[in-house]
Every structure is written in C-alpha cells, then in structure tokens.
Amino acid sequence: NTQAGAELIGIDSVEADAEMVVMAIDSLKEVGLKEFQIHIGSVDFFESLIEETGLCVESEARLRELISNRNYFGVEELLEQAQVRVTTKTAFQVLEELIGGAEVLKDAKKIALNTKALEAVKRLEELYQLLSAYQVEKYVTFDLSMRGNYDYYTGIIFRGYTYGTGDAIVKGGRYDHLMEKFGKESPSIGFVIVVDELMNAFAR
C-alpha cells in the first residue's frame, strides 16, 4: 500500500496528540473527503484491563484475538473458565459498548480497574476538549475496545474510516518507546494515510 504520513517527535503531551489527530482530519478534508470518522482508543486503557485478568500468555493471546474479532461471547466464556474475578469480567462485558461520542468516556471511568486505566480515560477527556476547541469533534468517535496492531503503541491510537473501503484510510498512534530501539529516547506520535484505500473510496 502507498502511504503518506507525518510524525511529531520529542513531545509527550495531550496537545501533541490533538495536533496530530487534527492534522489527519485536515488532510482528509483537504483532498476532498467529506464523510469520515476518526476512531480513537487508548492502548493504556485496553492493556490495563488485560493486566487485571492475570491470564497466562496463551490465554491472553486468545483473549486479544477474540476481542479483535469482537467475539464477546468467546471472551465471556474464556474469562469464566479462567475464574477471573467478577469486576474484571464485568469490565469486559461493558467493553463492546464503549463506542461513541464523549459520553462513552464517562462509562469507561466506571469500569476503570486501576490507576493506569483511569489516567488513560482522563487523557482522552482532555483530548476531546482540545478537539472541540479545534471544532473537529464531529469527525471523532471513541472506541475503548481498540487495540494497536503493533506492540510499539503506547498511548492513544486512532483509525480513520469512510464509505467504500474495507480497511482504515488513516492509521496512527503514540509510540514513545520505538525510538529507543534505534538508540535515542524520544516520545513520538504519528500517522499514515493509506493512499490506495483513499483512492478506492473516491472511486466508489
């Protein structure tokens, strides 16, 4: 796939998160796309729930796969068999419903099982306030069940969707530890626009 993107390196702040989401939105509008949504989630929130299950490596991998496929019946069965505690099972039952506007962040707070989860939701709330100030909130959907396809994502993740494509037209997120693998510690956030998928959307 042909891709074009941008990165903001050296700043770990919610303002930087907002700037990159807004840049992605502006880029799509600039090329003439009118109807699309940027789905935003948090790796920290998702991972905090996974950590609370206490599952072995194999069961955890299966759980991630089930959630990716949105098979929440399978999720419930797996957690039941593993005898995961009730509060954690309840959180996973609610997870599939945490898709929508800013109101889902209030619901996410109710199932935040630890400080890491709560901090993640607070950051998304701050992000929403900034996106509202940029007047782009109508393009934003929160999805707390989102998980990064790559292990290096550390904070917010986002995907852009429109009509006429099977896959995301925008893929992005924060990856604060990726640069360390190349010998330099530096917080980073970036995104790519998947040009082929975008052209498919226009063609259809």
C-alpha positions as a printed Julia matrix, in Angstrom:
204×3 Matrix{Float64}:
   0.0     0.0    0.0
   1.15    3.52  -0.82
   1.23    5.62   2.35
   1.82    9.23   3.26
   2.16   10.42   6.83
   3.58   12.67   9.5
   5.3    12.36  12.87
   5.73   14.64  15.85
   8.86   13.64  17.76
  10.08   14.84  21.15
   6.82   15.85  22.86
   4.62   13.69  25.09
   1.56   15.82  25.71
  -2.16   15.68  25.05
  -1.69   18.85  22.97
   0.62   16.9   20.66
  -1.95   14.09  20.47
  -4.62   16.6   19.46
  -2.38   18.29  16.9
  -1.77   15.01  15.06
  -5.42   13.95  15.08
  -6.39   17.39  13.73
  -3.68   17.14  11.06
  -5.09   13.79   9.94
  -8.61   15.26   9.78
  -7.44   18.36   7.9
  -5.53   16.19   5.43
  -8.62   14.14   4.58
 -10.74   17.28   4.21
  -8.04   18.89   2.04
  -8.15   16.06  -0.52
 -11.92   16.41  -0.77
 -13.24   13.75   1.59
 -16.38   14.96   3.35
 -17.74   11.97   5.27
 -15.36   10.07   7.52
 -14.77    9.28  11.18
 -11.6     9.06  13.23
 -11.94    6.31  15.84
  -9.8     6.96  18.91
  -8.82    4.49  21.6
  -6.14    4.05  24.24
  -3.6     1.25  24.41
  -3.08    2.05  28.1
  -6.78    1.58  28.86
  -7.01   -1.67  26.91
  -3.8    -3.09  28.37
  -4.87   -2.19  31.92
  -7.91   -4.45  31.52
  -5.79   -7.27  30.09
  -3.35   -7.0   33.03
  -6.21   -7.33  35.52
  -7.21  -10.76  34.14
  -3.96  -12.41  35.31
  -4.18  -14.85  32.39
  -1.28  -16.99  31.18
   0.44  -15.99  27.91
  -1.56  -18.41  25.73
  -4.94  -17.44  27.2
  -4.06  -13.76  26.95
  -3.23  -14.13  23.25
  -6.56  -15.9   22.72
  -8.38  -13.12  24.6
  -6.8   -10.46  22.37
  -7.81  -12.41  19.27
 -11.41  -12.76  20.47
 -11.65   -9.02  21.19
 -10.14   -8.15  17.79
 -12.87  -10.27  16.18
 -15.46   -8.71  18.51
 -16.42  -12.2   19.7
 -17.59  -11.16  23.16
 -19.39  -14.48  23.75
 -15.98  -16.12  23.42
 -14.46  -13.51  25.73
 -17.08  -14.21  28.4
 -16.56  -17.97  28.11
 -12.76  -17.69  28.35
 -12.89  -15.43  31.42
 -15.45  -17.7   33.07
 -13.27  -20.77  32.57
 -10.22  -18.92  33.9
 -12.23  -17.92  37.0
 -11.35  -14.25  36.56
 -12.88  -12.08  39.27
 -16.32  -10.59  38.77
 -15.31   -6.89  38.47
 -12.88   -7.75  35.66
 -15.45   -9.89  33.82
 -17.99   -7.06  34.1
 -15.48   -4.61  32.58
 -15.05   -6.85  29.53
 -18.81   -7.21  29.16
 -19.12   -3.42  29.0
 -16.11   -3.01  26.67
 -18.04   -3.73  23.47
 -20.47   -0.91  24.29
 -17.76    1.72  24.74
 -18.03    3.09  21.22
 -19.46    6.53  20.52
 -19.12   10.16  21.48
 -17.6    11.73  24.58
 -20.32   10.15  26.73
 -18.59    6.74  26.5
 -15.65    8.17  28.43
 -17.9     8.54  31.48
 -18.87    4.88  31.15
 -15.22    3.92  30.72
 -14.38    5.59  34.03
 -16.9     3.35  35.78
 -15.06    0.19  34.69
 -11.52    1.57  35.13
  -9.99   -1.13  37.32
  -6.77    0.65  38.24
  -4.95    3.99  38.15
  -3.47    3.29  34.71
  -6.96    2.89  33.22
  -8.29    6.0   34.95
  -5.36    8.14  33.78
  -5.88    6.88  30.23
  -9.54    7.94  30.24
  -8.68   11.34  31.74
  -6.21   11.91  28.9
  -8.91   11.07  26.35
 -11.22   13.56  28.07
  -8.56   16.25  27.79
  -8.02   15.27  24.15
 -11.74   15.67  23.44
 -11.76   19.15  24.96
  -8.9    20.17  22.66
 -10.53   18.6   19.58
 -13.72   20.5   20.43
 -11.7    23.71  20.61
 -10.36   22.87  17.12
 -14.03   22.34  16.09
 -13.41   18.86  14.69
 -15.34   16.82  17.27
 -17.99   15.81  14.69
 -15.32   13.68  12.99
 -14.42   11.84  16.2
 -15.68    8.54  17.63
 -14.2     6.95  20.75
 -13.67    3.2   20.77
 -12.21    1.9   24.04
 -12.04   -1.66  22.71
  -9.42   -0.61  20.13
  -6.01   -2.19  20.5
  -2.89   -1.46  18.48
  -1.98   -3.96  15.79
   1.65   -3.32  16.67
   3.28   -3.86  20.05
   5.05   -0.49  19.98
   1.94    1.67  20.51
   1.92    3.18  24.0
  -0.85    5.79  24.32
  -3.68    6.91  22.1
  -4.32    5.02  18.88
  -6.57    6.17  16.06
  -8.02    4.88  12.79
  -9.88    6.77  10.07
 -12.8     5.18   8.22
 -15.03    6.21   5.34
 -17.55    4.64   2.96
 -16.42    2.28   0.21
 -13.29    0.84   1.82
 -12.71   -2.37   3.72
  -9.8    -1.08   5.76
  -8.84    2.1    7.59
  -7.71    5.06   5.49
  -5.78    6.53   8.43
  -3.7     4.59  10.96
  -1.88    6.32  13.79
  -0.97    6.49  17.43
   1.62    7.25  20.06
   4.79    5.14  20.25
   7.0     6.67  22.93
   9.49    3.77  23.15
  10.03    2.99  19.48
  12.96    5.4   19.05
  14.79    3.66  21.91
  15.29    0.64  19.64
  17.4     2.93  17.43
  19.46    4.35  20.29
  17.55    7.52  21.16
  14.86    8.04  23.78
  12.18   10.34  22.45
   8.37   10.38  22.77
   6.69   10.19  19.37
   3.27   10.21  17.76
   2.43    9.83  14.08
   0.0     8.61  11.46
  -0.15    7.42   7.88
  -2.83    7.93   5.26
  -3.31    4.74   3.24
  -3.46    6.28  -0.23
  -4.7     3.14  -2.01
  -7.69    2.82   0.34
  -8.39    6.54  -0.02
  -8.4     6.23  -3.82
 -10.75    3.25  -3.54
 -13.14    5.4   -1.51
 -13.14    8.12  -4.19
 -13.55    5.55  -6.99
 -16.66    4.13  -5.33
